[in-house]
Amino acid sequence: MVHTELDLNAGRGAPMRWETMMNQWANPLVPSQAEMMREIFTDEERARFERYARPLVEGGGQPIRWQSSYTWALKASLPKDP
C-alpha cells in the first residue's frame, strides 16, 4: 500500500517584523535571507531592496502560497505459496 497526501494552501500573509523575516530560515542547512544578502549584495543593493520590501512585509496582506507532499508505504508480506 502506498499513500500520498498533497497539501496546497494560498492566502494573505500576516504582518511580520522585518528583522524576523530576514533572520528566519526553513532549513538549518540553508542560510537566512539576511546572511545570503550579505554575501551576494552590496550595501547599496541591500538598502534598495529593504526600502522596497520592508513596507510589504510589515504591512502584511501579500499573497502567499505553500505546498507540501507526504508519501508513505507499507510493504505487504509475501504469500507462502505464490
N, CA, C and O atoms as a Maestro MAE file, in Angstrom:
{
 s_m_m2io_version
 :::
 2.0.0
}

f_m_ct {
 s_m_title
 :::
 protein
 m_atom[328] {
  # First column is atom index #
  i_m_mmod_type
  r_m_x_coord
  r_m_y_coord
  r_m_z_coord
  i_m_residue_number
  s_m_chain_name
  s_m_pdb_residue_name
  s_m_pdb_atom_name
  i_m_atomic_number
  :::
  1 25 0.850 -1.170 0.000 1 A "MET " " N  " 7
  2 3 0.000 0.000 0.000 1 A "MET " " CA " 6
  3 2 0.901 1.241 0.000 1 A "MET " " C  " 6
  4 15 1.860 1.332 0.767 1 A "MET " " O  " 8
  5 25 0.575 2.172 -0.863 2 A "VAL " " N  " 7
  6 3 1.274 3.460 -0.921 2 A "VAL " " CA " 6
  7 2 0.230 4.556 -0.765 2 A "VAL " " C  " 6
  8 15 -0.838 4.508 -1.375 2 A "VAL " " O  " 8
  9 25 0.558 5.550 0.066 3 A "HIS " " N  " 7
  10 3 -0.356 6.654 0.310 3 A "HIS " " CA " 6
  11 2 0.399 7.963 0.095 3 A "HIS " " C  " 6
  12 15 1.512 8.136 0.592 3 A "HIS " " O  " 8
  13 25 -0.217 8.884 -0.653 4 A "THR " " N  " 7
  14 3 0.360 10.217 -0.845 4 A "THR " " CA " 6
  15 2 -0.689 11.249 -0.482 4 A "THR " " C  " 6
  16 15 -1.853 11.140 -0.868 4 A "THR " " O  " 8
  17 25 -0.264 12.238 0.255 5 A "GLU " " N  " 7
  18 3 -1.143 13.324 0.660 5 A "GLU " " CA " 6
  19 2 -0.535 14.634 0.171 5 A "GLU " " C  " 6
  20 15 0.625 14.927 0.460 5 A "GLU " " O  " 8
  21 25 -1.304 15.414 -0.559 6 A "LEU " " N  " 7
  22 3 -0.849 16.696 -1.088 6 A "LEU " " CA " 6
  23 2 -1.596 17.803 -0.379 6 A "LEU " " C  " 6
  24 15 -2.824 17.769 -0.286 6 A "LEU " " O  " 8
  25 25 -0.872 18.779 0.120 7 A "ASP " " N  " 7
  26 3 -1.453 19.898 0.849 7 A "ASP " " CA " 6
  27 2 -1.081 21.187 0.122 7 A "ASP " " C  " 6
  28 15 0.095 21.548 0.071 7 A "ASP " " O  " 8
  29 25 -2.067 21.883 -0.441 8 A "LEU " " N  " 7
  30 3 -1.863 23.143 -1.153 8 A "LEU " " CA " 6
  31 2 -2.591 24.249 -0.403 8 A "LEU " " C  " 6
  32 15 -3.757 24.090 -0.041 8 A "LEU " " O  " 8
  33 25 -1.920 25.357 -0.170 9 A "ASN " " N  " 7
  34 3 -2.514 26.469 0.561 9 A "ASN " " CA " 6
  35 2 -2.188 27.784 -0.140 9 A "ASN " " C  " 6
  36 15 -1.119 27.948 -0.728 9 A "ASN " " O  " 8
  37 25 -3.117 28.695 -0.064 10 A "ALA " " N  " 7
  38 3 -2.897 30.048 -0.572 10 A "ALA " " CA " 6
  39 2 -3.655 31.002 0.333 10 A "ALA " " C  " 6
  40 15 -4.713 30.665 0.864 10 A "ALA " " O  " 8
  41 25 -3.112 32.176 0.501 11 A "GLY " " N  " 7
  42 3 -3.782 33.153 1.348 11 A "GLY " " CA " 6
  43 2 -3.010 34.454 1.369 11 A "GLY " " C  " 6
  44 15 -2.165 34.718 0.513 11 A "GLY " " O  " 8
  45 25 -3.314 35.242 2.347 12 A "ARG " " N  " 7
  46 3 -2.646 36.536 2.527 12 A "ARG " " CA " 6
  47 2 -1.732 36.443 3.733 12 A "ARG " " C  " 6
  48 15 -2.114 35.924 4.782 12 A "ARG " " O  " 8
  49 25 -0.522 36.951 3.571 13 A "GLY " " N  " 7
  50 3 0.449 36.912 4.656 13 A "GLY " " CA " 6
  51 2 0.096 37.877 5.773 13 A "GLY " " C  " 6
  52 15 -0.430 38.963 5.532 13 A "GLY " " O  " 8
  53 25 0.388 37.470 6.979 14 A "ALA " " N  " 7
  54 3 0.185 38.336 8.139 14 A "ALA " " CA " 6
  55 2 1.344 39.326 8.226 14 A "ALA " " C  " 6
  56 15 2.443 39.022 7.761 14 A "ALA " " O  " 8
  57 25 1.124 40.493 8.806 15 A "PRO " " N  " 7
  58 3 2.241 41.424 9.006 15 A "PRO " " CA " 6
  59 2 3.338 40.747 9.832 15 A "PRO " " C  " 6
  60 15 3.057 39.972 10.746 15 A "PRO " " O  " 8
  61 25 4.591 41.054 9.493 16 A "MET " " N  " 7
  62 3 5.724 40.445 10.178 16 A "MET " " CA " 6
  63 2 6.819 41.491 10.336 16 A "MET " " C  " 6
  64 15 7.038 42.318 9.451 16 A "MET " " O  " 8
  65 25 7.496 41.442 11.466 17 A "ARG " " N  " 7
  66 3 8.619 42.363 11.664 17 A "ARG " " CA " 6
  67 2 9.697 42.048 10.629 17 A "ARG " " C  " 6
  68 15 9.964 40.879 10.353 17 A "ARG " " O  " 8
  69 25 10.304 43.057 10.067 18 A "TRP " " N  " 7
  70 3 11.347 42.902 9.057 18 A "TRP " " CA " 6
  71 2 12.492 42.029 9.564 18 A "TRP " " C  " 6
  72 15 12.952 41.128 8.863 18 A "TRP " " O  " 8
  73 25 12.946 42.299 10.780 19 A "GLU " " N  " 7
  74 3 14.067 41.557 11.347 19 A "GLU " " CA " 6
  75 2 13.736 40.074 11.501 19 A "GLU " " C  " 6
  76 15 14.597 39.218 11.303 19 A "GLU " " O  " 8
  77 25 12.502 39.779 11.849 20 A "THR " " N  " 7
  78 3 12.070 38.381 11.990 20 A "THR " " CA " 6
  79 2 12.146 37.678 10.645 20 A "THR " " C  " 6
  80 15 12.697 36.582 10.544 20 A "THR " " O  " 8
  81 25 11.594 38.305 9.612 21 A "MET " " N  " 7
  82 3 11.596 37.702 8.287 21 A "MET " " CA " 6
  83 2 13.015 37.490 7.766 21 A "MET " " C  " 6
  84 15 13.314 36.449 7.181 21 A "MET " " O  " 8
  85 25 13.875 38.460 7.973 22 A "MET " " N  " 7
  86 3 15.235 38.372 7.432 22 A "MET " " CA " 6
  87 2 16.106 37.354 8.160 22 A "MET " " C  " 6
  88 15 17.054 36.830 7.576 22 A "MET " " O  " 8
  89 25 15.801 37.064 9.427 23 A "ASN " " N  " 7
  90 3 16.672 36.192 10.217 23 A "ASN " " CA " 6
  91 2 16.102 34.806 10.477 23 A "ASN " " C  " 6
  92 15 16.657 34.061 11.285 23 A "ASN " " O  " 8
  93 25 15.018 34.445 9.819 24 A "GLN " " N  " 7
  94 3 14.487 33.093 9.986 24 A "GLN " " CA " 6
  95 2 14.912 32.217 8.814 24 A "GLN " " C  " 6
  96 15 15.277 32.719 7.751 24 A "GLN " " O  " 8
  97 25 14.862 30.936 9.012 25 A "TRP " " N  " 7
  98 3 15.161 30.005 7.938 25 A "TRP " " CA " 6
  99 2 14.281 28.786 8.092 25 A "TRP " " C  " 6
  100 15 13.929 28.400 9.207 25 A "TRP " " O  " 8
  101 25 13.923 28.175 6.965 26 A "ALA " " N  " 7
  102 3 13.066 26.994 6.967 26 A "ALA " " CA " 6
  103 2 13.882 25.717 7.100 26 A "ALA " " C  " 6
  104 15 13.349 24.669 7.464 26 A "ALA " " O  " 8
  105 25 15.154 25.803 6.811 27 A "ASN " " N  " 7
  106 3 16.024 24.625 6.821 27 A "ASN " " CA " 6
  107 2 17.335 25.048 7.482 27 A "ASN " " C  " 6
  108 15 17.943 26.029 7.054 27 A "ASN " " O  " 8
  109 25 17.784 24.330 8.514 28 A "PRO " " N  " 7
  110 3 19.015 24.733 9.192 28 A "PRO " " CA " 6
  111 2 20.265 24.621 8.322 28 A "PRO " " C  " 6
  112 15 21.320 25.135 8.694 28 A "PRO " " O  " 8
  113 25 20.162 23.964 7.181 29 A "LEU " " N  " 7
  114 3 21.299 23.839 6.276 29 A "LEU " " CA " 6
  115 2 21.363 24.973 5.258 29 A "LEU " " C  " 6
  116 15 22.313 25.064 4.481 29 A "LEU " " O  " 8
  117 25 20.350 25.834 5.268 30 A "VAL " " N  " 7
  118 3 20.281 26.956 4.328 30 A "VAL " " CA " 6
  119 2 20.410 28.253 5.126 30 A "VAL " " C  " 6
  120 15 19.738 28.409 6.145 30 A "VAL " " O  " 8
  121 25 21.259 29.187 4.685 31 A "PRO " " N  " 7
  122 3 21.411 30.441 5.429 31 A "PRO " " CA " 6
  123 2 20.130 31.272 5.421 31 A "PRO " " C  " 6
  124 15 19.277 31.106 4.549 31 A "PRO " " O  " 8
  125 25 20.006 32.160 6.395 32 A "SER " " N  " 7
  126 3 18.852 33.068 6.444 32 A "SER " " CA " 6
  127 2 18.945 34.047 5.269 32 A "SER " " C  " 6
  128 15 19.978 34.155 4.609 32 A "SER " " O  " 8
  129 25 17.850 34.748 5.028 33 A "GLN " " N  " 7
  130 3 17.860 35.739 3.945 33 A "GLN " " CA " 6
  131 2 18.882 36.829 4.220 33 A "GLN " " C  " 6
  132 15 19.555 37.293 3.299 33 A "GLN " " O  " 8
  133 25 19.007 37.240 5.467 34 A "ALA " " N  " 7
  134 3 19.982 38.277 5.807 34 A "ALA " " CA " 6
  135 2 21.399 37.796 5.497 34 A "ALA " " C  " 6
  136 15 22.200 38.552 4.948 34 A "ALA " " O  " 8
  137 25 21.713 36.558 5.840 35 A "GLU " " N  " 7
  138 3 23.047 36.016 5.560 35 A "GLU " " CA " 6
  139 2 23.315 35.948 4.060 35 A "GLU " " C  " 6
  140 15 24.397 36.311 3.599 35 A "GLU " " O  " 8
  141 25 22.322 35.481 3.300 36 A "MET " " N  " 7
  142 3 22.500 35.390 1.843 36 A "MET " " CA " 6
  143 2 22.693 36.771 1.220 36 A "MET " " C  " 6
  144 15 23.533 36.959 0.340 36 A "MET " " O  " 8
  145 25 21.902 37.729 1.693 37 A "MET " " N  " 7
  146 3 22.016 39.072 1.125 37 A "MET " " CA " 6
  147 2 23.370 39.696 1.434 37 A "MET " " C  " 6
  148 15 23.925 40.405 0.594 37 A "MET " " O  " 8
  149 25 23.913 39.446 2.629 38 A "ARG " " N  " 7
  150 3 25.247 39.974 2.962 38 A "ARG " " CA " 6
  151 2 26.314 39.395 2.037 38 A "ARG " " C  " 6
  152 15 27.301 40.061 1.724 38 A "ARG " " O  " 8
  153 25 26.114 38.160 1.605 39 A "GLU " " N  " 7
  154 3 27.094 37.501 0.740 39 A "GLU " " CA " 6
  155 2 27.022 37.953 -0.711 39 A "GLU " " C  " 6
  156 15 28.055 38.037 -1.376 39 A "GLU " " O  " 8
  157 25 25.828 38.245 -1.218 40 A "ILE " " N  " 7
  158 3 25.707 38.484 -2.661 40 A "ILE " " CA " 6
  159 2 25.389 39.922 -3.056 40 A "ILE " " C  " 6
  160 15 25.599 40.297 -4.209 40 A "ILE " " O  " 8
  161 25 24.883 40.745 -2.119 41 A "PHE " " N  " 7
  162 3 24.511 42.111 -2.459 41 A "PHE " " CA " 6
  163 2 25.490 43.112 -1.863 41 A "PHE " " C  " 6
  164 15 26.095 42.862 -0.820 41 A "PHE " " O  " 8
  165 25 25.637 44.235 -2.529 42 A "THR " " N  " 7
  166 3 26.398 45.348 -1.957 42 A "THR " " CA " 6
  167 2 25.527 46.032 -0.908 42 A "THR " " C  " 6
  168 15 24.334 45.746 -0.804 42 A "THR " " O  " 8
  169 25 26.123 46.933 -0.132 43 A "ASP " " N  " 7
  170 3 25.356 47.679 0.862 43 A "ASP " " CA " 6
  171 2 24.231 48.469 0.196 43 A "ASP " " C  " 6
  172 15 23.116 48.529 0.715 43 A "ASP " " O  " 8
  173 25 24.523 49.067 -0.942 44 A "GLU " " N  " 7
  174 3 23.508 49.844 -1.660 44 A "GLU " " CA " 6
  175 2 22.368 48.952 -2.141 44 A "GLU " " C  " 6
  176 15 21.202 49.331 -2.031 44 A "GLU " " O  " 8
  177 25 22.684 47.785 -2.665 45 A "GLU " " N  " 7
  178 3 21.643 46.865 -3.141 45 A "GLU " " CA " 6
  179 2 20.757 46.378 -1.992 45 A "GLU " " C  " 6
  180 15 19.540 46.277 -2.142 45 A "GLU " " O  " 8
  181 25 21.370 46.078 -0.851 46 A "ARG " " N  " 7
  182 3 20.579 45.661 0.317 46 A "ARG " " CA " 6
  183 2 19.653 46.778 0.774 46 A "ARG " " C  " 6
  184 15 18.490 46.530 1.093 46 A "ARG " " O  " 8
  185 25 20.157 48.001 0.807 47 A "ALA " " N  " 7
  186 3 19.339 49.138 1.236 47 A "ALA " " CA " 6
  187 2 18.182 49.365 0.265 47 A "ALA " " C  " 6
  188 15 17.059 49.635 0.690 47 A "ALA " " O  " 8
  189 25 18.448 49.258 -1.026 48 A "ARG " " N  " 7
  190 3 17.397 49.446 -2.037 48 A "ARG " " CA " 6
  191 2 16.330 48.369 -1.902 48 A "ARG " " C  " 6
  192 15 15.137 48.666 -1.977 48 A "ARG " " O  " 8
  193 25 16.751 47.105 -1.702 49 A "PHE " " N  " 7
  194 3 15.798 46.009 -1.520 49 A "PHE " " CA " 6
  195 2 14.952 46.245 -0.272 49 A "PHE " " C  " 6
  196 15 13.736 46.058 -0.301 49 A "PHE " " O  " 8
  197 25 15.592 46.655 0.825 50 A "GLU " " N  " 7
  198 3 14.841 46.884 2.064 50 A "GLU " " CA " 6
  199 2 13.823 48.009 1.901 50 A "GLU " " C  " 6
  200 15 12.699 47.895 2.388 50 A "GLU " " O  " 8
  201 25 14.200 49.093 1.224 51 A "ARG " " N  " 7
  202 3 13.248 50.191 1.009 51 A "ARG " " CA " 6
  203 2 12.010 49.704 0.259 51 A "ARG " " C  " 6
  204 15 10.900 50.163 0.531 51 A "ARG " " O  " 8
  205 25 12.193 48.785 -0.674 52 A "TYR " " N  " 7
  206 3 11.063 48.255 -1.446 52 A "TYR " " CA " 6
  207 2 10.271 47.221 -0.642 52 A "TYR " " C  " 6
  208 15 9.047 47.318 -0.553 52 A "TYR " " O  " 8
  209 25 10.950 46.241 -0.059 53 A "ALA " " N  " 7
  210 3 10.283 45.071 0.511 53 A "ALA " " CA " 6
  211 2 9.789 45.263 1.944 53 A "ALA " " C  " 6
  212 15 8.793 44.654 2.333 53 A "ALA " " O  " 8
  213 25 10.457 46.087 2.726 54 A "ARG " " N  " 7
  214 3 10.087 46.214 4.140 54 A "ARG " " CA " 6
  215 2 8.626 46.628 4.333 54 A "ARG " " C  " 6
  216 15 7.938 46.007 5.143 54 A "ARG " " O  " 8
  217 25 8.118 47.653 3.625 55 A "PRO " " N  " 7
  218 3 6.700 48.011 3.804 55 A "PRO " " CA " 6
  219 2 5.752 46.869 3.432 55 A "PRO " " C  " 6
  220 15 4.692 46.722 4.040 55 A "PRO " " O  " 8
  221 25 6.123 46.070 2.446 56 A "LEU " " N  " 7
  222 3 5.279 44.943 2.056 56 A "LEU " " CA " 6
  223 2 5.247 43.877 3.147 56 A "LEU " " C  " 6
  224 15 4.185 43.341 3.462 56 A "LEU " " O  " 8
  225 25 6.392 43.574 3.716 57 A "VAL " " N  " 7
  226 3 6.485 42.559 4.772 57 A "VAL " " CA " 6
  227 2 5.768 43.032 6.038 57 A "VAL " " C  " 6
  228 15 4.963 42.296 6.609 57 A "VAL " " O  " 8
  229 25 6.059 44.253 6.472 58 A "GLU " " N  " 7
  230 3 5.488 44.748 7.720 58 A "GLU " " CA " 6
  231 2 4.007 45.115 7.591 58 A "GLU " " C  " 6
  232 15 3.287 45.143 8.589 58 A "GLU " " O  " 8
  233 25 3.552 45.395 6.366 59 A "GLY " " N  " 7
  234 3 2.141 45.717 6.160 59 A "GLY " " CA " 6
  235 2 1.265 44.492 6.032 59 A "GLY " " C  " 6
  236 15 0.058 44.569 6.260 59 A "GLY " " O  " 8
  237 25 1.852 43.353 5.667 60 A "GLY " " N  " 7
  238 3 1.075 42.130 5.501 60 A "GLY " " CA " 6
  239 2 0.154 42.212 4.299 60 A "GLY " " C  " 6
  240 15 0.182 43.181 3.540 60 A "GLY " " O  " 8
  241 25 -0.657 41.189 4.140 61 A "GLY " " N  " 7
  242 3 -1.647 41.165 3.067 61 A "GLY " " CA " 6
  243 2 -1.123 40.712 1.720 61 A "GLY " " C  " 6
  244 15 -1.884 40.641 0.755 61 A "GLY " " O  " 8
  245 25 0.164 40.403 1.635 62 A "GLN " " N  " 7
  246 3 0.719 39.954 0.358 62 A "GLN " " CA " 6
  247 2 0.296 38.513 0.075 62 A "GLN " " C  " 6
  248 15 0.208 37.708 1.002 62 A "GLN " " O  " 8
  249 25 0.032 38.175 -1.190 63 A "PRO " " N  " 7
  250 3 -0.346 36.789 -1.497 63 A "PRO " " CA " 6
  251 2 0.815 35.835 -1.185 63 A "PRO " " C  " 6
  252 15 1.965 36.103 -1.532 63 A "PRO " " O  " 8
  253 25 0.497 34.742 -0.537 64 A "ILE " " N  " 7
  254 3 1.498 33.715 -0.276 64 A "ILE " " CA " 6
  255 2 0.922 32.363 -0.673 64 A "ILE " " C  " 6
  256 15 -0.287 32.144 -0.608 64 A "ILE " " O  " 8
  257 25 1.792 31.477 -1.079 65 A "ARG " " N  " 7
  258 3 1.402 30.116 -1.463 65 A "ARG " " CA " 6
  259 2 2.416 29.162 -0.887 65 A "ARG " " C  " 6
  260 15 3.607 29.470 -0.852 65 A "ARG " " O  " 8
  261 25 1.965 28.007 -0.433 66 A "TRP " " N  " 7
  262 3 2.889 26.984 0.014 66 A "TRP " " CA " 6
  263 2 2.259 25.622 -0.217 66 A "TRP " " C  " 6
  264 15 1.038 25.478 -0.268 66 A "TRP " " O  " 8
  265 25 3.111 24.644 -0.352 67 A "GLN " " N  " 7
  266 3 2.639 23.295 -0.636 67 A "GLN " " CA " 6
  267 2 3.551 22.290 0.048 67 A "GLN " " C  " 6
  268 15 4.715 22.569 0.334 67 A "GLN " " O  " 8
  269 25 2.994 21.121 0.299 68 A "SER " " N  " 7
  270 3 3.783 20.026 0.859 68 A "SER " " CA " 6
  271 2 3.169 18.714 0.400 68 A "SER " " C  " 6
  272 15 1.984 18.639 0.076 68 A "SER " " O  " 8
  273 25 3.990 17.702 0.382 69 A "SER " " N  " 7
  274 3 3.539 16.377 -0.017 69 A "SER " " CA " 6
  275 2 4.131 15.361 0.956 69 A "SER " " C  " 6
  276 15 5.318 15.410 1.279 69 A "SER " " O  " 8
  277 25 3.300 14.455 1.408 70 A "TYR " " N  " 7
  278 3 3.729 13.393 2.309 70 A "TYR " " CA " 6
  279 2 3.413 12.055 1.655 70 A "TYR " " C  " 6
  280 15 2.283 11.821 1.226 70 A "TYR " " O  " 8
  281 25 4.388 11.196 1.580 71 A "THR " " N  " 7
  282 3 4.186 9.869 0.998 71 A "THR " " CA " 6
  283 2 4.722 8.826 1.957 71 A "THR " " C  " 6
  284 15 5.816 8.974 2.502 71 A "THR " " O  " 8
  285 25 3.961 7.787 2.158 72 A "TRP " " N  " 7
  286 3 4.449 6.661 2.942 72 A "TRP " " CA " 6
  287 2 3.915 5.375 2.354 72 A "TRP " " C  " 6
  288 15 2.918 5.379 1.632 72 A "TRP " " O  " 8
  289 25 4.581 4.269 2.664 73 A "ALA " " N  " 7
  290 3 4.212 2.980 2.084 73 A "ALA " " CA " 6
  291 2 4.405 1.881 3.115 73 A "ALA " " C  " 6
  292 15 5.230 1.985 4.023 73 A "ALA " " O  " 8
  293 25 3.623 0.827 2.948 74 A "LEU " " N  " 7
  294 3 3.759 -0.379 3.749 74 A "LEU " " CA " 6
  295 2 4.045 -1.533 2.815 74 A "LEU " " C  " 6
  296 15 3.398 -1.680 1.778 74 A "LEU " " O  " 8
  297 25 4.999 -2.339 3.179 75 A "LYS " " N  " 7
  298 3 5.337 -3.476 2.350 75 A "LYS " " CA " 6
  299 2 4.501 -4.662 2.802 75 A "LYS " " C  " 6
  300 15 4.520 -5.044 3.972 75 A "LYS " " O  " 8
  301 25 3.774 -5.232 1.866 76 A "ALA " " N  " 7
  302 3 2.934 -6.393 2.174 76 A "ALA " " CA " 6
  303 2 3.821 -7.617 2.324 76 A "ALA " " C  " 6
  304 15 4.847 -7.738 1.654 76 A "ALA " " O  " 8
  305 25 3.427 -8.509 3.192 77 A "SER " " N  " 7
  306 3 4.192 -9.758 3.344 77 A "SER " " CA " 6
  307 2 3.962 -10.640 2.122 77 A "SER " " C  " 6
  308 15 2.884 -10.618 1.527 77 A "SER " " O  " 8
  309 25 4.972 -11.413 1.753 78 A "LEU " " N  " 7
  310 3 4.848 -12.298 0.599 78 A "LEU " " CA " 6
  311 2 4.064 -13.545 0.969 78 A "LEU " " C  " 6
  312 15 4.239 -14.085 2.061 78 A "LEU " " O  " 8
  313 25 3.207 -14.004 0.077 79 A "PRO " " N  " 7
  314 3 2.450 -15.233 0.370 79 A "PRO " " CA " 6
  315 2 3.406 -16.432 0.412 79 A "PRO " " C  " 6
  316 15 4.433 -16.439 -0.267 79 A "PRO " " O  " 8
  317 25 3.062 -17.438 1.211 80 A "LYS " " N  " 7
  318 3 3.896 -18.624 1.313 80 A "LYS " " CA " 6
  319 2 3.845 -19.443 0.031 80 A "LYS " " C  " 6
  320 15 4.858 -20.017 -0.368 80 A "LYS " " O  " 8
  321 25 2.698 -19.510 -0.616 81 A "ASP " " N  " 7
  322 3 2.548 -20.268 -1.870 81 A "ASP " " CA " 6
  323 2 2.186 -19.298 -2.982 81 A "ASP " " C  " 6
  324 15 1.033 -18.878 -3.079 81 A "ASP " " O  " 8
  325 25 3.172 -18.924 -3.844 82 A "PRO " " N  " 7
  326 3 2.882 -17.952 -4.908 82 A "PRO " " CA " 6
  327 2 1.899 -18.442 -5.934 82 A "PRO " " C  " 6
  328 15 1.575 -17.717 -6.875 82 A "PRO " " O  " 8
  :::
 }
 m_bond[327] {
  # First column is bond index #
  i_m_from
  i_m_to
  i_m_order
  :::
  1 1 2 1
  2 2 3 1
  3 3 4 2
  4 3 5 1
  5 5 6 1
  6 6 7 1
  7 7 8 2
  8 7 9 1
  9 9 10 1
  10 10 11 1
  11 11 12 2
  12 11 13 1
  13 13 14 1
  14 14 15 1
  15 15 16 2
  16 15 17 1
  17 17 18 1
  18 18 19 1
  19 19 20 2
  20 19 21 1
  21 21 22 1
  22 22 23 1
  23 23 24 2
  24 23 25 1
  25 25 26 1
  26 26 27 1
  27 27 28 2
  28 27 29 1
  29 29 30 1
  30 30 31 1
  31 31 32 2
  32 31 33 1
  33 33 34 1
  34 34 35 1
  35 35 36 2
  36 35 37 1
  37 37 38 1
  38 38 39 1
  39 39 40 2
  40 39 41 1
  41 41 42 1
  42 42 43 1
  43 43 44 2
  44 43 45 1
  45 45 46 1
  46 46 47 1
  47 47 48 2
  48 47 49 1
  49 49 50 1
  50 50 51 1
  51 51 52 2
  52 51 53 1
  53 53 54 1
  54 54 55 1
  55 55 56 2
  56 55 57 1
  57 57 58 1
  58 58 59 1
  59 59 60 2
  60 59 61 1
  61 61 62 1
  62 62 63 1
  63 63 64 2
  64 63 65 1
  65 65 66 1
  66 66 67 1
  67 67 68 2
  68 67 69 1
  69 69 70 1
  70 70 71 1
  71 71 72 2
  72 71 73 1
  73 73 74 1
  74 74 75 1
  75 75 76 2
  76 75 77 1
  77 77 78 1
  78 78 79 1
  79 79 80 2
  80 79 81 1
  81 81 82 1
  82 82 83 1
  83 83 84 2
  84 83 85 1
  85 85 86 1
  86 86 87 1
  87 87 88 2
  88 87 89 1
  89 89 90 1
  90 90 91 1
  91 91 92 2
  92 91 93 1
  93 93 94 1
  94 94 95 1
  95 95 96 2
  96 95 97 1
  97 97 98 1
  98 98 99 1
  99 99 100 2
  100 99 101 1
  101 101 102 1
  102 102 103 1
  103 103 104 2
  104 103 105 1
  105 105 106 1
  106 106 107 1
  107 107 108 2
  108 107 109 1
  109 109 110 1
  110 110 111 1
  111 111 112 2
  112 111 113 1
  113 113 114 1
  114 114 115 1
  115 115 116 2
  116 115 117 1
  117 117 118 1
  118 118 119 1
  119 119 120 2
  120 119 121 1
  121 121 122 1
  122 122 123 1
  123 123 124 2
  124 123 125 1
  125 125 126 1
  126 126 127 1
  127 127 128 2
  128 127 129 1
  129 129 130 1
  130 130 131 1
  131 131 132 2
  132 131 133 1
  133 133 134 1
  134 134 135 1
  135 135 136 2
  136 135 137 1
  137 137 138 1
  138 138 139 1
  139 139 140 2
  140 139 141 1
  141 141 142 1
  142 142 143 1
  143 143 144 2
  144 143 145 1
  145 145 146 1
  146 146 147 1
  147 147 148 2
  148 147 149 1
  149 149 150 1
  150 150 151 1
  151 151 152 2
  152 151 153 1
  153 153 154 1
  154 154 155 1
  155 155 156 2
  156 155 157 1
  157 157 158 1
  158 158 159 1
  159 159 160 2
  160 159 161 1
  161 161 162 1
  162 162 163 1
  163 163 164 2
  164 163 165 1
  165 165 166 1
  166 166 167 1
  167 167 168 2
  168 167 169 1
  169 169 170 1
  170 170 171 1
  171 171 172 2
  172 171 173 1
  173 173 174 1
  174 174 175 1
  175 175 176 2
  176 175 177 1
  177 177 178 1
  178 178 179 1
  179 179 180 2
  180 179 181 1
  181 181 182 1
  182 182 183 1
  183 183 184 2
  184 183 185 1
  185 185 186 1
  186 186 187 1
  187 187 188 2
  188 187 189 1
  189 189 190 1
  190 190 191 1
  191 191 192 2
  192 191 193 1
  193 193 194 1
  194 194 195 1
  195 195 196 2
  196 195 197 1
  197 197 198 1
  198 198 199 1
  199 199 200 2
  200 199 201 1
  201 201 202 1
  202 202 203 1
  203 203 204 2
  204 203 205 1
  205 205 206 1
  206 206 207 1
  207 207 208 2
  208 207 209 1
  209 209 210 1
  210 210 211 1
  211 211 212 2
  212 211 213 1
  213 213 214 1
  214 214 215 1
  215 215 216 2
  216 215 217 1
  217 217 218 1
  218 218 219 1
  219 219 220 2
  220 219 221 1
  221 221 222 1
  222 222 223 1
  223 223 224 2
  224 223 225 1
  225 225 226 1
  226 226 227 1
  227 227 228 2
  228 227 229 1
  229 229 230 1
  230 230 231 1
  231 231 232 2
  232 231 233 1
  233 233 234 1
  234 234 235 1
  235 235 236 2
  236 235 237 1
  237 237 238 1
  238 238 239 1
  239 239 240 2
  240 239 241 1
  241 241 242 1
  242 242 243 1
  243 243 244 2
  244 243 245 1
  245 245 246 1
  246 246 247 1
  247 247 248 2
  248 247 249 1
  249 249 250 1
  250 250 251 1
  251 251 252 2
  252 251 253 1
  253 253 254 1
  254 254 255 1
  255 255 256 2
  256 255 257 1
  257 257 258 1
  258 258 259 1
  259 259 260 2
  260 259 261 1
  261 261 262 1
  262 262 263 1
  263 263 264 2
  264 263 265 1
  265 265 266 1
  266 266 267 1
  267 267 268 2
  268 267 269 1
  269 269 270 1
  270 270 271 1
  271 271 272 2
  272 271 273 1
  273 273 274 1
  274 274 275 1
  275 275 276 2
  276 275 277 1
  277 277 278 1
  278 278 279 1
  279 279 280 2
  280 279 281 1
  281 281 282 1
  282 282 283 1
  283 283 284 2
  284 283 285 1
  285 285 286 1
  286 286 287 1
  287 287 288 2
  288 287 289 1
  289 289 290 1
  290 290 291 1
  291 291 292 2
  292 291 293 1
  293 293 294 1
  294 294 295 1
  295 295 296 2
  296 295 297 1
  297 297 298 1
  298 298 299 1
  299 299 300 2
  300 299 301 1
  301 301 302 1
  302 302 303 1
  303 303 304 2
  304 303 305 1
  305 305 306 1
  306 306 307 1
  307 307 308 2
  308 307 309 1
  309 309 310 1
  310 310 311 1
  311 311 312 2
  312 311 313 1
  313 313 314 1
  314 314 315 1
  315 315 316 2
  316 315 317 1
  317 317 318 1
  318 318 319 1
  319 319 320 2
  320 319 321 1
  321 321 322 1
  322 322 323 1
  323 323 324 2
  324 323 325 1
  325 325 326 1
  326 326 327 1
  327 327 328 2
  :::
 }
}
